[in-house]
Amino acid sequence: MKMYREWLKIRTKGPLNFIDITEKVQEIVEKSKISNGMVFLNSMHNTAAIFVQENDPTIFEDMKEFFERILPLNRKYHHDYEGNLNATAHLKTNLIGCFLALPVEKNKLVLGTWQRIFFVEWFEPRERKVLITIVGD
């Protein structure tokens, strides 16, 4: 079994910035030369998440409205010393997740027809890192 590891750097624009990273992850999978196995993506941040979704802006608008309903910025949070945007960013990451595992077959990501890999920034603009680890044969 082989293992390949690479960092993906992402420059975000601020809160609710949904970034399609599918092509970049696929390039790393191809570079790995691993034909069949698994790719693991780890966001190294508590206020950003990784998930699989269709690339349709209306879905992201629905997600924004959903999170505003369940985690409104105008309420009191215990973790508010960096502001409510930061407090809700932590909670959103806990709900969506900061880790993703996907199969690799014939040196390609295995995704459904409309599925894409997204990185979402919940907090402030900054450079983010995702650790990509591919294992297999």
DAVENCOR-V952947 format. One record per pair of residues at least 6 apart in sequence whose ideal C-beta (glycine too) atoms are under 6 Angstrom apart, sorted by the first residue. I is the first residue (numbers start at 1). J is the second residue. Records with the same first field share a line. If there is no record, write none. Layout:
I = J / J
This chain:
2 = 34
3 = 135
4 = 32 / 134
5 = 133
6 = 28 / 132
7 = 129
8 = 24 / 130 / 132
9 = 127 / 129
10 = 119 / 128
11 = 127
12 = 121 / 125 / 128
13 = 125
14 = 125
15 = 122
16 = 64
17 = 121
18 = 60 / 118 / 120
19 = 119
20 = 55 / 116 / 118
21 = 117 / 119
22 = 116 / 117
25 = 117
26 = 109
28 = 132
29 = 39 / 104 / 109 / 134
30 = 107
32 = 134
34 = 134 / 136
35 = 107
36 = 105 / 136 / 137
37 = 104 / 135 / 136
38 = 101 / 103 / 135
39 = 102 / 104 / 134
40 = 101 / 133
41 = 50 / 100 / 130 / 132
42 = 99 / 131
43 = 50 / 98 / 130
44 = 129
45 = 128
46 = 90 / 93
47 = 89 / 93 / 122 / 123
48 = 121 / 128
49 = 93 / 96 / 97 / 98 / 120
50 = 100 / 119
51 = 96 / 118
52 = 115 / 117
53 = 118
54 = 114
55 = 116
67 = 92
71 = 88 / 91
73 = 84
77 = 84 / 87
79 = 87
80 = 87
86 = 123
89 = 122 / 123
92 = 122
102 = 109
103 = 110
